[in-house]
Amino acid sequence: MPSNPVLHRHLAAAVFIAVFAVGSPAKSEITKFMRDCGGKLCPYYRASVAVPQGWHEDQASSREMNVQIFVPKGRTFDNAGAVIYATVKFNRDKTPVATLVAEDHATWREKARDVKIEHLPDVARAAGQAPFLQYQFEMPSRKAQPFERVATTSDVDKDGNAFLVGLVLTATSMKALKAAEPAYLAILKGY
């Protein structure tokens, strides 16, 4: 086959673009939806969270609770030993994540007097974005959620609006939490 320099340049450019696209982390993104909430429209925000391998989004529970809920394949929100969910909240005042996390911890200490909160190593995000601040909660008195991992970071939408993104792994037992940990960390590292 004769050599075609134009074809070679286009092929080289296509290979470069393909390698760059595959080798680069996906950009996180916040999207806004409007939902009916009792006869009026209310904003609902979603983060661009990748569903971990072996898990699926429980669409019905996600719609009902206005968060993204992930459960192991073959399970639902109601029968899973561990659930991962993603929350997105508008941060109008651009309050630092550490301040909002401290306020949340104070609220939990009031709600559950037996709560133990342990700071875990922060989880780095791609391209120098703000890391996830990660904590583990143990609350024996809260039967529905006695064990949790909570990771929080900041993000912006396409218009530069600030948001707080929380990823939570909640489990009925420490064994279930440990079993779900690889999927949870995959979400954090992929965001």
Steps between C-alpha positions, in 0.01 A plus 500: 500500500646841405594742774260790546648777720162671553343171610795434735465845660125447551560153640773632734267778616218249560732273700621799708141607573399144590798456734441841657128429553560156650797608710332809642264482794137580433408853599257512788179676419195622688169497315177667608151361456166644597258269677141531614497530877145548616368717219810711447833443328805436715861466387670162527873463436696194389873437488665312215560187706602179324314188613757259646544153353257250651259774609204680342299813568169433674305738277175492699670579831719765335190680365312467829785635716654749252846346533688247291476161673724210404455143620667167417352332192204285594416722799281802565522784748267307730695173513866592448744460789689802369389798292703777340332831432607831351364835612552841343414824678528854373769691692374854438747662742795287385557391858818291534436125501681455834262749664191324364638160606566628855142632519366163381705317763362727773146422383570125508642527853168656606286241316693191610679540831689172446644602161871443445648699212845409373690702240629272223761595240376749242439353155676680215303599193620533145663808348575671828136545599414534869534162676220317675511548877414153631361390838368181651196508728394233747158550660378183675173668604403564136392154390438602137845654456740393775808513272579767242779647296441859393718677244442865413649731239421818312412529134358750254249481218559625145403853612750509788243455778642333812368169632568258781521137383461223757552131438377274777543128555251386762481142626313285747823335621874559493533187284261646239685833512836330439354294213370817331815705562670420164194621306482814715868583452464440124229769490710744701813450294304519173325826582 
